[in-house]
Amino acid sequence: MDFKFGKFNNEGQILSLYRSVGWTEYTKDPSKLFRALKNSLEVLTIWNNNELIGLIRVIGDGETILYIQDLLIRPDYQNQGLGSILLQKVCDRYKNVRQKVLITDNTDKTNSFYEKNGFVKTDCLNLNCYYFK
């Protein structure tokens, strides 16, 4: 497995990865997804030979805030620790950034994953999170 920092332009591989995990809102408008990836602060990918099997995408200023926007692993490669490795590599690369945040689904599986990787729910810190709808 190869881990690569940096943006890349293989649109077919990107769409295939996002579709493999059922993230159809992203794939409805591929050009919007590609612009989002291009405008991200950082993209870290995992490759098995020439197959894109995972990706983490972060946005922010790289100094005071790091927002983890996307973290996805192809289903046949899940539960092998690859998501944790992606998360750790990004957090290590931006270790001096004060705030590392994300919004995710409120499921036992997702909560367990992020808590296992050192994240805490904001209510544990006497904080609120707001979402404009």
DSSP file (Angstrom, degrees, kcal/mol; ACC not computed):
  #  RESIDUE AA STRUCTURE BP1 BP2  ACC     N-H-->O    O-->H-N    N-H-->O    O-->H-N    TCO  KAPPA ALPHA  PHI   PSI    X-CA   Y-CA   Z-CA
    1    1 A M              0   0    0      0, 0.0     2,-0.4     0, 0.0    47,-0.2   0.000 360.0 360.0 360.0 135.8    0.0    0.0    0.0
    2    2 A D  E     -A   47   0A   0     45,-2.6    45,-2.6    47,-0.1     2,-0.5  -0.943 360.0-154.8-114.6 133.0    1.2    3.4   -0.9
    3    3 A F  E     -A   46   0A   0     -2,-0.4     2,-0.4    43,-0.2    43,-0.2  -0.912  16.2-173.4-105.1 130.8    0.2    6.6    0.9
    4    4 A K  E     -A   45   0A   0     41,-2.4    41,-2.5    -2,-0.5     2,-0.3  -0.974  15.0-154.0-133.6 121.4    0.4    9.8   -1.2
    5    5 A F  E     +A   44   0A   0     -2,-0.4    39,-0.2    39,-0.2     2,-0.1  -0.676  57.7  63.4 -82.0 144.5   -0.1   13.4   -0.1
    6    6 A G  S    S-     0   0    0     37,-2.3     2,-0.2    -2,-0.3    39,-0.1  -0.244  82.9 -78.0 121.2 154.1   -1.2   15.8   -2.8
    7    7 A K        -     0   0    0     -2,-0.1     2,-0.3    31,-0.1    31,-0.1  -0.515  44.2-171.8 -82.7 150.7   -4.0   16.4   -5.2
    8    8 A F        -     0   0    0     -2,-0.2    -2,-0.0     2,-0.0    29,-0.0  -0.917  24.3-135.4-141.7 166.6   -4.4   14.2   -8.3
    9    9 A N        +     0   0    0     -2,-0.3     2,-1.8     1,-0.0     3,-0.2   0.169  55.1 126.7-115.5  18.0   -6.6   14.3  -11.4
   10   10 A N     >  +     0   0    0      1,-0.2     4,-2.1     2,-0.1     3,-0.2  -0.560  31.5 177.7 -80.4  87.7   -7.7   10.7  -11.9
   11   11 A E  H  > S+     0   0    0     -2,-1.8     4,-2.6     1,-0.2     5,-0.2   0.847  74.5  55.5 -62.5 -37.1  -11.5   11.5  -12.1
   12   12 A G  H  > S+     0   0    0      1,-0.2     4,-2.2     2,-0.2    -1,-0.2   0.913 109.2  46.7 -62.6 -43.0  -12.5    7.9  -12.8
   13   13 A Q  H  > S+     0   0    0     -3,-0.2     4,-2.2     2,-0.2    -2,-0.2   0.897 112.6  50.8 -65.0 -40.9  -10.7    6.6   -9.7
   14   14 A I  H  X S+     0   0    0     -4,-2.1     4,-2.5     2,-0.2     5,-0.2   0.954 112.1  45.3 -63.2 -50.8  -12.2    9.4   -7.5
   15   15 A L  H  X S+     0   0    0     -4,-2.6     4,-2.6     1,-0.2     5,-0.2   0.894 111.8  53.2 -61.3 -40.1  -15.8    8.7   -8.7
   16   16 A S  H  X S+     0   0    0     -4,-2.2     4,-2.0    -5,-0.2    -1,-0.2   0.908 110.2  47.5 -61.8 -42.6  -15.3    5.0   -8.3
   17   17 A L  H  X S+     0   0    0     -4,-2.2     4,-1.0     2,-0.2    -2,-0.2   0.950 113.6  46.0 -64.6 -49.5  -14.1    5.4   -4.7
   18   18 A Y  H ><>S+     0   0    0     -4,-2.5     5,-2.3     1,-0.2     3,-0.5   0.889 114.5  48.7 -62.8 -38.9  -16.9    7.7   -3.7
   19   19 A R  H ><5S+     0   0    0     -4,-2.6     3,-1.5    -5,-0.2    -1,-0.2   0.861 101.5  64.4 -67.3 -34.7  -19.5    5.5   -5.4
   20   20 A S  H 3<5S+     0   0    0     -4,-2.0    -1,-0.2     1,-0.3    -2,-0.2   0.789 107.8  41.1 -62.1 -27.2  -18.1    2.4   -3.7
   21   21 A V  T <<5S-     0   0    0     -4,-1.0    -1,-0.3    -3,-0.5    -2,-0.2   0.338 118.4-110.0-102.5   6.2  -19.1    3.8   -0.3
   22   22 A G  T < 5 +     0   0    0     -3,-1.5     2,-1.9    -4,-0.2     3,-0.2   0.713  65.2 148.8  79.2  21.1  -22.4    5.1   -1.5
   23   23 A W    >>< +     0   0    0     -5,-2.3     4,-1.0     1,-0.2     3,-0.9  -0.470  10.9 156.2 -86.7  68.1  -21.6    8.8   -1.3
   24   24 A T  H 3>  +     0   0    0     -2,-1.9     4,-1.2     1,-0.3    -1,-0.2   0.726  60.0  69.5 -71.8 -23.7  -23.9    9.6   -4.2
   25   25 A E  H 34 S+     0   0    0     -3,-0.2     4,-0.4     1,-0.2    -1,-0.3   0.871 103.6  46.4 -61.0 -33.4  -24.5   13.3   -3.2
   26   26 A Y  H X4 S+     0   0    0     -3,-0.9     3,-0.5     1,-0.2     7,-0.4   0.853 112.8  48.3 -73.5 -35.1  -20.9   13.8   -4.1
   27   27 A T  H 3< S+     0   0    0     -4,-1.0    -2,-0.2     1,-0.2    -1,-0.2   0.539  89.2  81.0 -89.3  -5.9  -21.1   12.0   -7.4
   28   28 A K  T 3< S+     0   0    0     -4,-1.2    -1,-0.2     1,-0.3    -2,-0.1   0.858 109.0  25.8 -63.9 -34.2  -24.3   13.7   -8.7
   29   29 A D  S X> S-     0   0    0     -3,-0.5     4,-1.6    -4,-0.4     3,-1.0  -0.727  73.6-179.7-130.6  81.3  -22.2   16.6   -9.8
   30   30 A P  H 3> S+     0   0    0      0, 0.0     4,-2.7     0, 0.0     5,-0.2   0.835  79.8  58.9 -54.1 -37.3  -18.7   15.3  -10.5
   31   31 A S  H 3> S+     0   0    0      1,-0.2     4,-2.0     2,-0.2     5,-0.1   0.876 105.4  50.2 -63.5 -34.6  -17.3   18.7  -11.5
   32   32 A K  H <> S+     0   0    0     -3,-1.0     4,-2.4     2,-0.2    -1,-0.2   0.911 110.6  49.6 -67.2 -42.4  -18.3   20.1   -8.1
   33   33 A L  H  X S+     0   0    0     -4,-1.6     4,-2.5    -7,-0.4    -2,-0.2   0.924 110.9  49.5 -60.5 -45.4  -16.5   17.2   -6.3
   34   34 A F  H  X S+     0   0    0     -4,-2.7     4,-2.3     1,-0.2    -1,-0.2   0.879 111.0  49.2 -65.2 -37.4  -13.4   17.7   -8.4
   35   35 A R  H  X S+     0   0    0     -4,-2.0     4,-2.3    -5,-0.2    -1,-0.2   0.907 110.1  52.2 -65.8 -40.7  -13.3   21.5   -7.6
   36   36 A A  H  < S+     0   0    0     -4,-2.4     4,-0.4     2,-0.2    -2,-0.2   0.926 111.3  46.3 -61.5 -44.5  -13.8   20.6   -3.9
   37   37 A L  H >< S+     0   0    0     -4,-2.5     3,-1.1     1,-0.2    -1,-0.2   0.924 112.4  50.6 -62.9 -43.4  -10.8   18.3   -4.0
   38   38 A K  H 3< S+     0   0    0     -4,-2.3    -1,-0.2     1,-0.2    -2,-0.2   0.868 112.4  46.9 -61.8 -37.7   -8.7   20.8   -5.9
   39   39 A N  T 3< S+     0   0    0     -4,-2.3    -1,-0.2    -5,-0.1    -2,-0.2   0.410  88.7 114.6 -88.0   2.0   -9.5   23.5   -3.3
   40   40 A S  S <  S-     0   0    0     -3,-1.1    19,-0.2    -4,-0.4     3,-0.1  -0.334  72.0-128.5 -70.1 153.5   -8.9   21.4   -0.3
   41   41 A L  S    S-     0   0    0     17,-1.4     2,-0.3     1,-0.3    18,-0.2   0.910  89.0  -4.8 -64.3 -42.9   -6.0   22.2    2.0
   42   42 A E  E     - B   0  58A   0     16,-1.8    16,-2.6   -36,-0.1     2,-0.4  -0.995  55.4-164.6-154.4 145.2   -4.7   18.6    1.8
   43   43 A V  E     - B   0  57A   0     -2,-0.3   -37,-2.3    14,-0.2     2,-0.5  -0.997   8.9-171.0-131.0 128.9   -5.7   15.3    0.3
   44   44 A L  E     -AB   5  56A   0     12,-2.5    12,-2.4    -2,-0.4     2,-0.3  -0.986  11.3-170.9-119.9 128.7   -4.0   12.0    1.3
   45   45 A T  E     -AB   4  55A   0    -41,-2.5   -41,-2.4    -2,-0.5     2,-0.4  -0.813  17.1-143.5-119.4 157.6   -4.7    8.9   -0.6
   46   46 A I  E     -AB   3  54A   0      8,-2.2     7,-2.6    -2,-0.3     8,-1.2  -0.978  19.6-168.4-118.5 135.1   -4.0    5.2   -0.3
   47   47 A W  E     -AB   2  52A   0    -45,-2.6   -45,-2.6    -2,-0.4     2,-0.6  -0.967  19.1-160.4-125.1 138.1   -3.2    3.1   -3.3
   48   48 A N  E >  S- B   0  51A   0      3,-2.4     3,-2.0    -2,-0.4     2,-0.5  -0.942  79.9 -50.6-113.0 104.4   -3.0   -0.7   -3.8
   49   49 A N  T 3  S-     0   0    0     -2,-0.6   -47,-0.1     1,-0.3    -2,-0.0  -0.567 124.5 -23.2  58.8-116.0   -0.9   -0.9   -6.9
   50   50 A N  T 3  S+     0   0    0     -2,-0.5     2,-0.5    -3,-0.1    -1,-0.3   0.215 115.7 104.6-107.3  15.6   -2.8    1.4   -9.2
   51   51 A E  E <   -B   48   0A   0     -3,-2.0    -3,-2.4     2,-0.0     2,-0.6  -0.858  67.9-134.9-102.3 126.0   -6.2    1.3   -7.4
   52   52 A L  E     +B   47   0A   0     -2,-0.5    -5,-0.2    -5,-0.2     3,-0.1  -0.672  33.9 165.3 -74.3 117.0   -7.3    4.1   -5.3
   53   53 A I  E     +     0   0A   0     -7,-2.6    21,-2.9    -2,-0.6     2,-0.3   0.547  56.3  11.8-114.5 -10.3   -8.6    2.5   -2.1
   54   54 A G  E     -BC  46  73A   0     -8,-1.2    -8,-2.2    19,-0.2     2,-0.3  -0.993  53.6-174.8-164.8 160.5   -8.9    5.3    0.4
   55   55 A L  E     -BC  45  72A   0     17,-2.4    17,-2.7    -2,-0.3     2,-0.4  -0.981   9.6-165.3-159.2 141.5   -8.8    9.1    0.8
   56   56 A I  E     -BC  44  71A   0    -12,-2.4   -12,-2.5    -2,-0.3     2,-0.4  -0.999  13.9-167.3-127.5 136.5   -8.9   11.7    3.5
   57   57 A R  E     -BC  43  70A   0     13,-2.7    12,-2.1    -2,-0.4    13,-1.5  -0.985   4.4-172.7-126.7 130.1   -9.6   15.3    2.6
   58   58 A V  E     -BC  42  68A   0    -16,-2.6   -16,-1.8    -2,-0.4   -17,-1.4  -0.926   4.6-168.7-124.7 149.3   -9.1   18.3    4.9
   59   59 A I  E     + C   0  67A   0      8,-2.6     8,-3.4    -2,-0.4     2,-0.3  -0.868  35.7  86.0-127.2 162.8   -9.9   21.9    4.6
   60   60 A G  E    S- C   0  66A   0     -2,-0.3     6,-0.2     6,-0.2    -2,-0.0  -0.907  83.3 -68.3 141.2-168.4   -8.9   24.9    6.7
   61   61 A D        -     0   0    0      4,-1.1     5,-0.1    -2,-0.3    -1,-0.1   0.522  54.7-128.1 -99.5  -7.3   -6.1   27.4    7.1
   62   62 A G  S    S+     0   0    0      3,-1.2     4,-0.1    -3,-0.1    34,-0.1   0.515  95.7  64.2  75.5   2.8   -3.4   25.0    8.2
   63   63 A E  S    S+     0   0    0      2,-0.3    35,-0.7    34,-0.1    -1,-0.1   0.696 117.5   3.4-122.4 -50.2   -2.6   27.2   11.3
   64   64 A T  S    S+     0   0    0      1,-0.3    35,-1.5    33,-0.2     2,-0.4   0.625 125.1  36.2-118.4 -20.6   -5.6   27.4   13.6
   65   65 A I  E     - d   0  99A   0     33,-0.2    -3,-1.2    32,-0.1    -4,-1.1  -0.997  49.0-178.2-142.8 135.2   -8.3   25.1   12.2
   66   66 A L  E     -Cd  60 100A   0     33,-2.5    35,-2.5    -2,-0.4     2,-0.6  -0.985  12.2-165.5-129.8 118.7   -8.2   21.8   10.4
   67   67 A Y  E     -Cd  59 101A   0     -8,-3.4    -8,-2.6    -2,-0.4     2,-0.9  -0.925  13.9-144.2-110.6 120.2  -11.6   20.4    9.3
   68   68 A I  E     +C   58   0A   0     33,-2.9    35,-0.5    -2,-0.6   -10,-0.2  -0.739  27.2 170.2 -83.6 109.5  -11.7   16.8    8.3
   69   69 A Q  E     +     0   0A   0    -12,-2.1     2,-0.4    -2,-0.9    -1,-0.2   0.918  58.7  16.3 -89.6 -50.1  -14.2   16.8    5.4
   70   70 A D  E     +C   57   0A   0    -13,-1.5   -13,-2.7     2,-0.0     2,-0.3  -0.984  50.5 169.6-132.3 137.9  -14.0   13.3    3.9
   71   71 A L  E     +C   56   0A   0     -2,-0.4     2,-0.4   -15,-0.2   -15,-0.2  -0.886  21.4 160.0-142.6 112.1  -12.6   10.0    5.1
   72   72 A L  E     -C   55   0A   0    -17,-2.7   -17,-2.4    -2,-0.3     2,-0.4  -0.996  20.4-173.5-142.0 142.9  -13.4    7.0    3.0
   73   73 A I  E     -C   54   0A   0     -2,-0.4   -19,-0.2   -19,-0.2     5,-0.1  -0.994  40.1-101.5-130.2 134.9  -12.1    3.5    2.4
   74   74 A R    >>  -     0   0    0    -21,-2.9     3,-2.3    -2,-0.4     4,-0.5  -0.276  38.0-115.8 -53.0 140.3  -13.4    1.1   -0.2
   75   75 A P  G >4 S+     0   0    0      0, 0.0     3,-1.2     0, 0.0    -1,-0.1   0.836 113.2  56.7 -52.3 -39.5  -15.6   -1.5    1.5
   76   76 A D  G 34 S+     0   0    0      1,-0.2    -2,-0.1     3,-0.0   -23,-0.0   0.606 111.6  44.6 -71.8  -7.5  -13.3   -4.5    0.7
   77   77 A Y  G X4 S+     0   0    0     -3,-2.3     3,-0.5   -24,-0.1     5,-0.4   0.352  89.2 114.1-112.6   2.7  -10.5   -2.7    2.5
   78   78 A Q  T <<  +     0   0    0     -3,-1.2    -4,-0.0    -4,-0.5    -6,-0.0  -0.289  65.9  33.8 -73.1 161.6  -12.4   -1.5    5.6
   79   79 A N  T 3  S+     0   0    0      1,-0.1    -1,-0.2    -2,-0.0    -3,-0.0   0.785  88.5 102.2  63.7  31.3  -11.7   -2.8    9.1
   80   80 A Q  S <  S-     0   0    0     -3,-0.5    -2,-0.1     0, 0.0    -1,-0.1   0.231 100.1-102.7-120.6   8.5   -8.0   -3.1    8.4
   81   81 A G  S  > S+     0   0    0      3,-0.0     4,-1.9     4,-0.0     5,-0.1   0.493  86.9 122.9  85.4   3.7   -6.9    0.1   10.2
   82   82 A L  H  > S+     0   0    0     -5,-0.4     4,-2.4     1,-0.2     5,-0.2   0.884  71.7  52.2 -69.3 -38.2   -6.4    2.1    7.0
   83   83 A G  H  > S+     0   0    0      1,-0.2     4,-2.4     2,-0.2    -1,-0.2   0.902 109.8  50.4 -62.2 -40.3   -8.9    4.8    8.0
   84   84 A S  H  > S+     0   0    0      2,-0.2     4,-2.6     1,-0.2    -1,-0.2   0.886 109.1  51.5 -64.2 -39.1   -7.0    5.2   11.3
   85   85 A I  H  X S+     0   0    0     -4,-1.9     4,-2.7     2,-0.2     5,-0.2   0.935 110.3  48.3 -64.5 -45.2   -3.7    5.5    9.5
   86   86 A L  H  X S+     0   0    0     -4,-2.4     4,-2.2     1,-0.2     5,-0.2   0.940 113.4  47.7 -58.3 -47.4   -5.1    8.2    7.2
   87   87 A L  H  X S+     0   0    0     -4,-2.4     4,-2.5     1,-0.2    -2,-0.2   0.915 113.4  47.5 -61.0 -44.7   -6.4   10.1   10.1
   88   88 A Q  H  X S+     0   0    0     -4,-2.6     4,-2.7     1,-0.2     5,-0.2   0.906 110.0  52.1 -64.9 -42.8   -3.2    9.8   12.1
   89   89 A K  H  X S+     0   0    0     -4,-2.7     4,-2.1     2,-0.2    -1,-0.2   0.904 112.9  44.7 -62.4 -41.1   -1.0   10.9    9.2
   90   90 A V  H  X S+     0   0    0     -4,-2.2     4,-1.8    -5,-0.2    -2,-0.2   0.928 113.9  48.8 -68.8 -44.0   -3.1   14.0    8.6
   91   91 A C  H  < S+     0   0    0     -4,-2.5    -2,-0.2    -5,-0.2     6,-0.2   0.878 112.7  48.9 -64.6 -36.1   -3.2   14.9   12.3
   92   92 A D  H >< S+     0   0    0     -4,-2.7     3,-1.4     1,-0.2    -1,-0.2   0.910 109.0  52.3 -66.5 -42.2    0.6   14.3   12.6
   93   93 A R  H 3< S+     0   0    0     -4,-2.1    -2,-0.2     1,-0.3     3,-0.2   0.842 121.0  33.4 -63.4 -32.5    1.2   16.5    9.5
   94   94 A Y  T >< S+     0   0    0     -4,-1.8     3,-1.8     1,-0.1    -1,-0.3  -0.211  77.0 135.9-114.8  40.3   -0.9   19.3   11.1
   95   95 A K  T <   +     0   0    0     -3,-1.4    -1,-0.1     1,-0.3    -2,-0.1   0.753  68.7  57.5 -63.3 -24.6    0.0   18.6   14.7
   96   96 A N  T 3  S+     0   0    0     -3,-0.2     2,-0.4    -4,-0.2    -1,-0.3   0.501  79.4 105.8 -86.2  -2.5    0.5   22.4   15.5
   97   97 A V    <   -     0   0    0     -3,-1.8   -33,-0.2    -6,-0.2   -31,-0.1  -0.663  64.5-148.2 -78.5 128.2   -3.0   23.3   14.4
   98   98 A R  S    S+     0   0    0    -35,-0.7     2,-0.5    -2,-0.4   -33,-0.2   0.902  77.4  44.1 -67.3 -45.5   -5.0   24.0   17.5
   99   99 A Q  E     +d   65   0A   0    -35,-1.5   -33,-2.5     2,-0.0     2,-0.5  -0.906  56.0 176.8-112.3 123.1   -8.5   22.8   16.4
  100  100 A K  E     +d   66   0A   0     -2,-0.5     2,-0.3   -35,-0.2   -33,-0.2  -0.973  24.4 163.2-121.2 113.5   -9.1   19.6   14.5
  101  101 A V  E     +d   67   0A   0    -35,-2.5   -33,-2.9    -2,-0.5     2,-0.3  -0.815  17.5 173.0-132.3 164.8  -12.8   19.1   13.9
  102  102 A L        -     0   0    0     -2,-0.3     2,-0.4   -35,-0.2   -33,-0.1  -0.972  23.4-136.5-162.1 160.6  -15.3   17.1   11.9
  103  103 A I        +     0   0    0    -35,-0.5     2,-0.3    -2,-0.3    -2,-0.0  -0.991  36.7 159.5-120.9 134.2  -19.0   16.5   11.6
  104  104 A T        -     0   0    0     -2,-0.4    -2,-0.0     1,-0.0     2,-0.0  -0.898  44.6 -66.7-146.6 173.8  -20.1   12.9   11.0
  105  105 A D        -     0   0    0     -2,-0.3     2,-1.4     1,-0.1     6,-0.0  -0.343  44.9-123.6 -63.5 145.0  -23.0   10.5   11.3
  106  106 A N        +     0   0    0      4,-0.1     2,-0.3     5,-0.0    -1,-0.1  -0.600  62.7 131.3 -93.1  74.4  -24.2    9.7   14.8
  107  107 A T     >  -     0   0    0     -2,-1.4     4,-2.9     1,-0.1     5,-0.3  -0.877  68.1-117.7-121.4 156.9  -23.9    6.0   14.7
  108  108 A D  H  > S+     0   0    0     -2,-0.3     4,-2.6     1,-0.2     5,-0.2   0.908 115.6  51.2 -58.0 -42.5  -22.2    3.6   17.2
  109  109 A K  H  > S+     0   0    0      2,-0.2     4,-2.1     1,-0.2    -1,-0.2   0.930 114.3  41.9 -62.2 -47.3  -19.7    2.5   14.5
  110  110 A T  H  > S+     0   0    0      2,-0.2     4,-2.3     1,-0.2     5,-0.3   0.930 115.3  49.3 -68.1 -45.7  -18.7    6.0   13.5
  111  111 A N  H  X S+     0   0    0     -4,-2.9     4,-2.5     1,-0.2     5,-0.3   0.923 111.7  49.8 -59.2 -44.6  -18.6    7.3   17.1
  112  112 A S  H  X S+     0   0    0     -4,-2.6     4,-2.4    -5,-0.3    -1,-0.2   0.909 109.7  52.0 -60.7 -43.3  -16.4    4.3   18.1
  113  113 A F  H  X S+     0   0    0     -4,-2.1     4,-1.1    -5,-0.2    -2,-0.2   0.948 114.3  40.4 -59.5 -51.4  -14.0    4.9   15.2
  114  114 A Y  H  <>S+     0   0    0     -4,-2.3     5,-2.5     1,-0.2    -1,-0.2   0.883 115.4  50.4 -71.0 -36.9  -13.4    8.6   16.0
  115  115 A E  H ><5S+     0   0    0     -4,-2.5     3,-1.7    -5,-0.3    -1,-0.2   0.902 107.7  54.5 -65.6 -39.3  -13.2    8.1   19.8
  116  116 A K  H 3<5S+     0   0    0     -4,-2.4    -1,-0.2     1,-0.3    -2,-0.2   0.796 107.4  52.9 -60.5 -28.2  -10.7    5.3   19.2
  117  117 A N  T 3<5S-     0   0    0     -4,-1.1    -1,-0.3    -3,-0.2    -2,-0.2   0.171 129.1 -92.7 -97.9  16.8   -8.6    7.7   17.2
  118  118 A G  T < 5S+     0   0    0     -3,-1.7     2,-0.2     1,-0.3    -3,-0.2   0.457  82.0 130.1  94.9   1.3   -8.6   10.4   20.0
  119  119 A F      < -     0   0    0     -5,-2.5     2,-0.3    -6,-0.1    -1,-0.3  -0.626  37.6-160.4 -87.9 149.2  -11.6   12.6   19.0
  120  120 A V        -     0   0    0     -2,-0.2     2,-0.1     5,-0.0     5,-0.0  -0.936  26.5-102.0-125.9 151.4  -14.2   13.5   21.7
  121  121 A K    >   -     0   0    0     -2,-0.3     3,-1.5     1,-0.1     4,-0.4  -0.443  32.0-122.6 -68.2 145.8  -17.7   14.7   21.3
  122  122 A T  G > >S+     0   0    0      1,-0.3     5,-2.0     2,-0.2     3,-1.6   0.798 108.0  66.2 -64.0 -28.6  -18.0   18.5   21.8
  123  123 A D  G > 5S+     0   0    0      1,-0.3     3,-0.9     3,-0.2    -1,-0.3   0.758  92.7  62.6 -66.8 -20.6  -20.6   18.1   24.6
  124  124 A C  G < 5S+     0   0    0     -3,-1.5    -1,-0.3     1,-0.2    -2,-0.2   0.696 105.8  46.5 -71.1 -18.7  -17.8   16.5   26.7
  125  125 A L  G < 5S-     0   0    0     -3,-1.6    -1,-0.2    -4,-0.4    -2,-0.2   0.197 119.3-107.3-108.1  13.2  -15.9   19.8   26.5
  126  126 A N  T < 5S+     0   0    0     -3,-0.9     2,-0.3     1,-0.2    -3,-0.2   0.884  79.6 131.4  58.7  40.3  -18.9   22.0   27.3
  127  127 A L      < -     0   0    0     -5,-2.0     2,-0.3    -6,-0.1    -1,-0.2  -0.827  48.5-142.3-117.8 157.8  -19.0   23.1   23.7
  128  128 A N        -     0   0    0     -2,-0.3     2,-0.4    -3,-0.1     0, 0.0  -0.885   5.5-151.9-114.2 152.3  -21.8   23.4   21.2
  129  129 A C        -     0   0    0     -2,-0.3     2,-0.4     2,-0.0    -6,-0.0  -0.993  13.9-160.4-121.0 131.3  -21.7   22.7   17.5
  130  130 A Y        -     0   0    0     -2,-0.4     2,-0.4     2,-0.0    -2,-0.0  -0.883   6.5-166.5-115.9 146.5  -24.1   24.6   15.2
  131  131 A Y        -     0   0    0     -2,-0.4     2,-0.5     0, 0.0    -2,-0.0  -0.995  14.7-141.9-132.8 124.1  -25.2   23.6   11.7
  132  132 A F              0   0    0     -2,-0.4    -2,-0.0     1,-0.1     0, 0.0  -0.763 360.0 360.0 -89.2 124.0  -26.9   26.1    9.4
  133  133 A K              0   0    0     -2,-0.5    -1,-0.1     0, 0.0     0, 0.0   0.439 360.0 360.0-110.9 360.0  -29.6   24.3    7.3
